[in-house]
Amino acid sequence: MIQRIQTLYIILGILTTALAWFFIPIGTVSSDDSSIALVTYFKSDFGRISDLNWILFILILFVGLLSIMSFKYRKRQITLLRSLFAFTLCYPLGVISPQFEYLQFFGPPSVQLTNINELFNIMFLISSIFYFLAIKKIKQDDDLIKSIDRIR
């Protein structure tokens, strides 16, 4: 299970997602007197962003580990990885961008979004590439097993 390359790709995808989630700031918000770097696990006056992000991260971790553990069921593993792939592509656009728009339009007038960190989005793109490579390797293994069954 661990010796398979697709398992390594899944683990690297989960690690890059965690790295983007907890160590890379989303962007910078400035007010009249200071500038603050935003990270995904901060709490805001405009809502409890941290609860949503913790739930989503635990969900990603659970689905990733479930896909690693279901190595005997390749169809289920591919389905789980496709959901992770879609989520990591849609998360920066679907969750982070509306939070910034809400902060920009309904927040205090002294608070402005000054910078969006592109590295945050790139890390999610890299993790989705790892999930895509894992799907590709699982399909190659499945094709190899089918060809061996045809030879018998």
N, C-alpha and C positions, 0 to 999 in steps of 0.2 A: 504494500500500500504506500509506504513512504518512499520506496525506491523508484516509484514511477514518476516520470517527468511531469505529468499533469498534476500530480499532488504538489510538487514543488511550485508549479505555476499558481495553483489555488492558494497556497500559503503565501507566496509573494504578493498576490492580489489582495489578500486580507491585510498583510503587513503594510502595503502602500496605502490602502484605505485608512488604516489606523494612523499611519504617519500623517496623512493629510488631515485627518479629523482632529488630532490632538496636538500637533506641533506646528502646523503651518497656519498663519492667520488668513482669514478670508479676505480681509481688506482693511482699510483705514477709515475711521470716522473722525471728523474733526469738529470741534465746537469753537466758540469764540476764544477760549483760553487754552485749550490743549488739544492734542491729537491722540486718539486711542486706536490701537490695533485690535480688530475683532477676531476672536477665535470661535469655533463652532460650539464650544461647551460653555459659553458665557451666559449669564442671566441678564435679561433686559427688563426695563420698565414696561416694555410693550408686549411682553408675553414670556412664557417659560420655554425658551428655545432649547435649553439644555435637556429637558425631559424628552422632547421629540428626538433629539440627536442621540441620546443614550439608547432609547428604544430602537432606533434605526440601526445603530452600530451593533447592538446585541443581536438584532435580527440578521444582519450581514454575517456576523461571526457564527451564529447558529446555522444558517443556511450553508456557509462555507464548510464548516465542520461536518455537517450532515452530508454534503456532497463528497467530502473526502471519505467518510465512513461507508458510503454506498458505492464503493468501487466495484462490487459484484453486479450491480444493477446500472448498467451504462446509460440506459434511456432516462432513468430518474436522475442520474448524475448530470447528464446533458441538460435536462429541463431545469434543474436547480442552478446550474451555471449560467444558463441563458437568462434566468431571472436576475442573477447577480450582475451579469453583463448589462442588462437593460437598466437596472437600478443605478449602477455606477456611472452610466452615461447620462441619466436623467436627473440625478441628485443635485449637481451644481446648478442646473437650470430650474428645476422644479421646487427646490426647498430654499436654497440660498438666495436666489434672485428675488423672489417675492418678499423675503425678509428685508432685504435692502430697499426695495421699493416701498414697503410699508414704513420703514424707518425714514425714508426720504420724504414721503408725502404726508405722513400722519405724525411724525415725530416733532420734537420741538424745533422751532425755526432756526435756532442757533446751531443745530446739529446737521452736518452735511456729509454725505459720502464722498470722499475725496479720491479713493483709490481702491480698485479691486485687484487682489493678488492673483495673477495668472498661474502661479505655481500650484495653487490649490486646485484649480481646474485641471491642470496638466497631470497632477498626481492621480486624480480620479480617472483621467484618460489612460494613464499607464496601468492602473489596476484593471480597467476594462480590457486592455490589450492582453494582460495576463490571463484573464478569464476566457478570452477568445482563443488564446493559444492552448489552454487546457481543453476547451471544447474540441479544437482541431485534433489534438493528440488522442483524445478519447475516441473520436470517430476513426482515426487511423488504427487504433487497437481493435475496434469493433470490425473494421474491414479486414484486418489481418486474421481475426478469429473466424470470420465468415469464409474467407478463402481457404483456411486450413480445414474447415468443416466440409467444403466442397471437394477437396482433394481426397478425403477419407471416403 
